């Protein structure tokens, strides 16, 4: 499986992600505006419209948290993909 990492373009996208995933990322709006949180959506590359994992990274691109629907922890496959992606963006 291949994954795509998407940076949301507006708060509406983040609120929608939280509603679909049934978690609280939509409440991060103030932190995102203040640049205290950076949200990224992880999608299956074959279905980039359907939420898979919501990721919060800090200003140094360190993982703060990654959650699936209903705040479920990510599994090992998703965790490895996220860590690989973070390593790649840190090397840019």
C-alpha positions as CSV (number, residue, x, y, z in Angstrom):
1,X,0.0,0.0,0.0
2,X,1.1,3.5,-0.9
3,X,0.2,6.5,1.2
4,X,-0.3,10.2,0.5
5,X,0.2,12.9,3.1
6,X,-2.0,16.0,2.7
7,X,-1.6,19.3,4.4
8,X,-5.1,20.8,4.8
9,X,-5.6,24.1,3.2
10,X,-8.2,25.5,5.6
11,X,-9.7,25.1,9.0
12,X,-12.9,23.7,7.4
13,X,-10.9,20.7,6.1
14,X,-9.7,20.0,9.6
15,X,-13.1,20.3,11.2
16,X,-14.5,18.0,8.5
17,X,-11.7,15.5,9.2
18,X,-12.6,15.5,12.9
19,X,-16.2,15.0,12.2
20,X,-15.6,12.1,9.8
21,X,-13.0,10.5,12.1
22,X,-15.0,11.1,15.3
23,X,-12.1,12.7,17.0
24,X,-11.2,16.2,18.4
25,X,-8.9,17.5,15.7
26,X,-11.5,20.1,14.8
27,X,-11.0,21.7,18.2
28,X,-7.3,22.3,17.3
29,X,-8.3,25.4,15.2
30,X,-6.9,28.0,17.6
31,X,-3.6,26.0,18.1
32,X,-3.3,25.7,14.3
33,X,-3.9,29.4,13.7
34,X,-1.3,30.1,16.4
35,X,1.1,27.6,14.7
36,X,1.2,25.5,17.9
37,X,-0.1,22.5,16.0
38,X,0.5,21.3,12.4
39,X,-2.0,18.8,11.1
40,X,-1.5,16.4,8.2
41,X,-3.9,13.9,6.7
42,X,-2.6,10.4,5.8
43,X,-4.5,8.7,3.0
44,X,-4.4,5.6,1.0
45,X,-2.9,6.8,-2.3
46,X,-5.7,5.0,-4.2
47,X,-8.4,6.8,-2.2
48,X,-7.2,10.3,-1.1
49,X,-10.7,11.5,-0.2
50,X,-11.3,9.0,2.6
51,X,-9.6,9.8,6.0
52,X,-7.3,7.2,7.3
53,X,-5.0,8.8,9.9
54,X,-4.8,12.3,11.3
55,X,-1.3,13.4,12.2
56,X,-0.1,16.2,14.5
57,X,3.6,17.3,14.1
58,X,5.5,20.0,15.9
59,X,7.5,22.8,14.4
60,X,10.5,20.5,14.0
61,X,8.5,17.9,12.3
62,X,8.5,15.5,15.2
63,X,5.4,13.4,15.7
64,X,3.1,14.6,18.4
65,X,0.3,12.1,17.8
66,X,-1.3,10.1,15.1
67,X,-4.9,8.8,15.4
68,X,-7.3,6.8,13.4
69,X,-11.1,7.1,13.7
70,X,-12.5,7.3,17.2
71,X,-8.9,8.1,18.5
72,X,-7.7,4.6,17.8
73,X,-4.0,4.3,17.8
74,X,-2.3,3.6,14.5
75,X,-1.1,0.1,13.8
76,X,2.5,-0.9,13.0
77,X,2.1,-0.6,9.2
78,X,0.8,3.0,9.5
79,X,3.3,3.9,12.2
80,X,6.2,2.7,9.9
81,X,4.8,4.7,7.0
82,X,4.4,7.9,9.1
83,X,8.0,7.5,10.5
84,X,9.4,7.1,7.0
85,X,7.5,10.2,5.8
86,X,8.7,12.2,8.8
87,X,12.3,11.1,8.1
88,X,11.9,12.1,4.4
89,X,10.5,15.6,5.2
90,X,13.2,16.2,7.8
91,X,15.9,15.5,5.2
92,X,14.5,18.2,2.7
